């Protein structure tokens, strides 16, 4: 009975078109931000930062980027891992070439480099779509991983082929390197996620987002009514790759600290982010958060329950995790294509009418 719209009326178009038109939603949004910024940094430790919070924040940015391309523009991509590798190696080269520049600028520029690469690999989308576009982006995934493995310049001619993040500071606080505190790494990832989510939300609600959705729903009809498919598709690839590049840069510099491209950014990474938006919900910013949270928390929860509490073997629990993910993907693709985001919307609709029948 606490979730009601009675008396929650609007007097301007701006109020009616805002992201959270219901007051309760706005209060919940600010409450979540307050907890994220003012409470968690004071209680977080290394385990929860590395196991849950930091990967959730980074994967959320990658899921938002892929959701823009696949969920909003309808362009299937299997090259997310390769584009994350572009952001990681661009950040590494910038950190080593310009050690006096702030790490925040390195991450942003890495996103820009990835946007350019993503737009270049998005050119085939002007001629092909669907399964053939998925194969083309899959080829980009394998090519980028091969390139970073074979060209020694990208990893500064290291004998191991591994890249290591040097220590960098924001102000007087270390955010990369072995001396970085968990709360500092968490906060910088949280700031980037907040900004990226706001940018994505405003893009998808505006004219650019409507052109993407027109291309997704029927590209021929969209072109007839004046939508430029070249500009719309390449912009979707560029914006999506920017977010993915930012997530790749933070995944390397802030989360892992040391990366070998084949292990960290292989094809399994592309499928992992794709599963996040399928389970969370295509065409939904909230779905990107929900899918990332689910697939980050699931292995931690299974380990705590299956291994630590019930004493099952680790390999059995890991196989059971794959079974759960596969079953959920089939369920959502068949029964609820809009994923957890749609289930959340339905739950809110029922709360508005409870206790009356729906």
C-alpha positions in Angstrom: 0.0 0.0 0.0 3.0 2.3 0.2 3.6 2.4 -3.5 0.8 4.7 -4.8 0.5 7.5 -7.3 -2.6 9.2 -5.8 -1.9 12.9 -5.6 1.3 12.6 -7.6 0.2 14.8 -10.5 2.3 16.8 -13.0 1.9 20.4 -14.1 4.6 20.7 -16.8 5.9 18.6 -19.6 9.3 18.5 -18.0 7.9 16.9 -14.8 5.9 14.4 -16.9 8.9 13.3 -19.0 11.4 13.0 -16.2 13.2 9.7 -15.6 11.4 9.0 -12.3 8.0 10.6 -12.5 6.8 8.9 -9.3 8.0 10.5 -6.1 8.7 7.1 -4.4 11.0 6.1 -7.3 12.9 9.4 -6.9 13.3 8.8 -3.2 14.5 5.3 -3.7 17.0 6.5 -6.3 18.5 9.1 -4.0 18.5 6.6 -1.1 20.5 4.1 -3.3 23.0 6.9 -4.2 23.3 8.0 -0.6 24.1 4.4 0.5 26.5 3.9 -2.4 28.5 7.1 -1.8 28.1 7.8 1.9 27.9 4.3 3.6 29.6 1.6 1.5 33.1 3.3 1.2 33.4 3.4 5.0 32.6 -0.3 5.5 34.0 -2.0 2.4 36.9 -4.3 2.7 39.3 -5.9 0.2 37.2 -9.1 -0.2 33.9 -7.5 -0.9 35.5 -4.9 -3.1 37.3 -7.5 -5.3 34.6 -10.1 -5.2 31.4 -8.1 -5.6 31.4 -4.3 -5.8 34.2 -3.4 -8.2 33.4 -6.1 -10.8 29.7 -5.2 -10.5 30.4 -1.5 -11.2 32.8 -2.3 -14.1 30.6 -4.9 -15.7 27.6 -2.6 -15.4 29.3 0.0 -17.6 30.2 -2.7 -20.2 26.6 -4.0 -20.1 25.2 -0.5 -20.6 27.5 -0.1 -23.6 26.4 -3.4 -25.2 22.8 -2.7 -24.4 22.9 0.5 -26.3 24.2 -1.3 -29.4 22.1 -4.5 -29.1 19.1 -3.6 -27.0 18.4 -0.1 -28.3 19.9 -0.2 -31.9 19.4 -3.9 -32.6 23.0 -4.6 -33.8 24.2 -7.9 -32.5 27.8 -7.9 -31.2 30.0 -10.7 -30.0 33.2 -8.5 -29.8 32.8 -7.0 -26.3 35.8 -8.7 -25.0 38.0 -7.4 -27.8 36.8 -3.9 -27.3 37.4 -4.1 -23.6 41.0 -5.2 -24.5 41.3 -2.1 -26.7 40.4 0.1 -23.7 42.8 -1.8 -21.5 45.8 -1.6 -23.8 45.1 2.0 -24.7 45.0 2.8 -21.0 48.3 0.9 -20.4 50.1 2.8 -23.2 48.8 6.1 -22.0 49.8 5.4 -18.4 53.3 4.4 -19.4 53.8 7.2 -22.0 52.3 10.0 -20.0 52.9 9.2 -16.3 52.2 12.7 -15.1 48.7 12.8 -16.5 45.8 11.9 -14.2 44.5 8.4 -14.5 40.9 9.7 -15.0 42.0 11.3 -18.3 43.7 8.1 -19.3 40.5 6.2 -18.8 38.4 8.7 -20.7 40.8 8.8 -23.6 41.0 5.0 -23.7 37.2 5.1 -24.2 37.6 7.5 -27.1 40.2 5.2 -28.7 37.8 2.3 -28.3 35.0 4.3 -29.8 37.1 5.0 -32.9 38.0 1.3 -33.2 34.4 0.2 -32.6 33.1 2.6 -35.3 35.6 1.2 -37.8 34.4 -2.4 -37.0 30.8 -1.2 -37.2 31.1 -0.3 -40.9 30.0 -3.8 -42.0 26.6 -3.2 -40.2 25.7 -0.9 -43.1 25.5 -3.9 -45.4 24.9 -6.9 -43.1 22.8 -7.6 -40.0 21.6 -10.3 -37.7 23.6 -13.5 -37.7 26.1 -12.2 -40.3 26.8 -9.1 -38.2 27.3 -11.3 -35.2 29.9 -13.3 -37.1 31.6 -10.1 -38.2 31.9 -8.8 -34.7 33.1 -12.3 -33.6 35.9 -11.9 -36.2 36.8 -8.6 -34.6 37.0 -10.2 -31.2 39.5 -12.8 -32.5 41.5 -10.3 -34.5 41.9 -7.9 -31.7 43.0 -10.6 -29.2 45.5 -11.9 -31.8 46.8 -8.4 -32.5 47.5 -7.6 -28.8 49.2 -11.0 -28.5 51.4 -10.8 -31.5 52.4 -7.1 -31.7 54.9 -6.6 -28.9 54.6 -2.8 -29.0 51.3 -3.0 -27.3 52.8 -4.6 -24.2 56.0 -2.6 -24.3 58.1 -5.6 -25.5 57.6 -7.4 -22.2 59.0 -11.0 -22.3 55.8 -12.4 -20.6 53.4 -10.5 -22.9 51.6 -9.3 -19.7 50.8 -5.7 -19.0 51.0 -4.3 -15.4 49.3 -1.2 -14.2 51.7 1.3 -12.5 50.7 3.1 -9.4 48.6 6.2 -10.1 46.9 8.7 -7.8 43.8 10.8 -7.8 44.8 13.7 -5.6 46.9 12.0 -2.9 45.0 8.7 -2.9 46.4 5.7 -4.8 43.7 4.1 -7.1 46.0 1.7 -9.0 48.9 -0.4 -7.9 49.4 -2.6 -4.9 49.0 0.2 -2.4 45.5 1.3 -3.6 42.8 1.1 -1.0 39.6 -0.8 -1.6 37.4 2.3 -0.9 39.4 4.4 -3.4 39.0 1.9 -6.2 35.4 1.5 -5.4 34.7 5.2 -5.4 36.4 5.9 -8.8 34.5 3.0 -10.4 31.2 4.3 -8.8 31.8 7.8 -10.2 32.4 6.6 -13.7 29.3 4.3 -13.5 27.1 7.1 -12.3 28.3 9.5 -15.1 28.0 6.8 -17.8 24.5 5.8 -16.7 23.3 9.4 -16.7 24.8 9.9 -20.2 23.3 6.6 -21.5 19.9 7.4 -20.0 19.7 10.8 -21.6 20.9 9.6 -24.9 18.4 6.8 -25.1 15.5 9.1 -24.1 16.3 11.7 -26.7 16.3 12.1 -30.4 19.4 9.9 -30.8 17.8 7.1 -28.8 14.6 7.3 -31.0 16.7 6.9 -34.1 18.4 3.9 -32.7 15.1 2.3 -31.8 13.7 3.1 -35.2 16.7 1.3 -36.8 16.1 -1.7 -34.4 12.4 -2.0 -35.0 12.5 -1.7 -38.9 15.6 -0.2 -40.5 13.9 0.2 -44.0 11.0 2.1 -42.6 13.3 4.2 -40.5 15.3 5.2 -43.6 12.1 6.1 -45.4 11.0 8.5 -42.7 14.4 10.3 -42.8 16.6 8.4 -40.4 20.2 8.2 -41.7 21.2 4.5 -41.1 24.9 5.3 -41.6 25.0 7.9 -38.9 22.7 6.1 -36.5 24.5 2.7 -36.6 28.0 4.2 -36.5 27.0 6.4 -33.6 25.6 3.4 -31.8 28.8 1.5 -32.3 30.9 4.5 -31.2 28.9 5.2 -28.1 28.7 1.5 -27.1 32.4 1.0 -27.7 33.2 4.1 -25.6 31.5 2.7 -22.6 33.0 -0.7 -23.2 36.5 0.8 -23.5 36.1 2.7 -20.3 35.1 -0.5 -18.6 38.1 -2.4 -20.1 40.5 0.3 -18.9 39.2 0.1 -15.4 39.0 -3.7 -15.5 42.8 -3.7 -16.2 44.1 -0.7 -14.2 41.8 -0.6 -11.2 40.4 -4.2 -10.8 43.1 -6.7 -12.0 46.2 -4.6 -12.1 47.9 -7.1 -14.4 46.4 -8.6 -17.6 47.2 -11.2 -20.2 44.8 -10.5 -23.1 43.9 -14.0 -24.0 42.8 -14.9 -20.4 41.2 -11.6 -19.4 39.5 -10.6 -22.7 38.8 -13.8 -24.5 35.5 -14.8 -26.1 34.1 -15.9 -22.8 34.2 -12.2 -21.7 32.0 -11.3 -24.7 29.5 -14.0 -23.9 29.5 -13.0 -20.2 28.5 -9.4 -21.0 25.9 -10.6 -23.5 24.4 -12.9 -20.9 24.1 -9.9 -18.6 21.9 -7.9 -20.9 19.9 -11.0 -21.9 19.1 -11.9 -18.3 18.8 -8.2 -17.2 16.7 -7.1 -20.1 17.4 -5.8 -23.6 16.7 -2.1 -24.2 16.8 -1.2 -20.5 19.5 0.7 -18.5 18.1 -0.8 -15.3 18.4 -4.2 -17.0 22.1 -3.7 -17.5 22.5 -3.1 -13.7 20.3 -6.1 -12.8 22.1 -8.5 -15.2 25.5 -7.4 -14.0 24.5 -7.7 -10.4 23.0 -11.2 -10.9 26.0 -12.7 -12.8 28.5 -11.1 -10.3 26.7 -12.2 -7.2 25.7 -15.7 -8.5 29.2 -17.3 -8.3 29.9 -15.7 -4.9 26.5 -17.0 -3.5 27.0 -20.5 -4.9 30.5 -20.6 -3.4 29.3 -19.5 0.0 26.3 -22.0 0.0 27.6 -24.9 -2.0 31.3 -25.0 -1.1 31.6 -23.3 2.3 28.2 -24.3 3.8 27.3 -27.6 2.2 30.9 -28.8 1.4 30.3 -29.6 -2.3 33.4 -29.8 -4.6 34.4 -26.5 -6.3 34.2 -27.9 -9.8 30.7 -29.3 -9.2 29.5 -25.9 -8.0 31.1 -24.1 -11.0 29.3 -26.6 -13.4 26.1 -26.0 -11.5 26.6 -22.2 -12.1 26.7 -22.8 -15.8 23.6 -24.9 -15.7 21.7 -22.1 -13.8 22.9 -19.4 -16.3 21.9 -21.6 -19.3 18.5 -22.4 -17.9 17.8 -18.7 -17.1 18.9 -17.6 -20.6 16.5 -20.1 -22.2 13.7 -19.0 -19.8 14.1 -15.3 -20.5 14.4 -15.8 -24.2 11.3 -17.9 -24.4 9.1 -16.5 -21.6 10.3 -13.0 -20.9 12.5 -11.5 -23.5 12.8 -8.2 -21.6 14.4 -10.0 -18.6 14.6 -9.0 -15.0 13.8 -5.4 -15.9 10.4 -6.4 -17.1 9.8 -8.5 -14.0 10.6 -5.5 -11.9 8.2 -3.4 -13.9 5.4 -5.9 -13.4 6.1 -6.1 -9.7 5.7 -2.3 -9.5 2.5 -2.4 -11.4 1.0 -5.0 -9.0 2.2 -2.9 -6.0 0.2 0.0 -7.4 -3.0 -2.0 -7.3 -2.4 -4.2 -4.3 -4.5 -5.6 -2.6 -7.0 -5.5 -5.4 -6.8 -8.2 -8.2 -4.8 -7.4 -11.3 
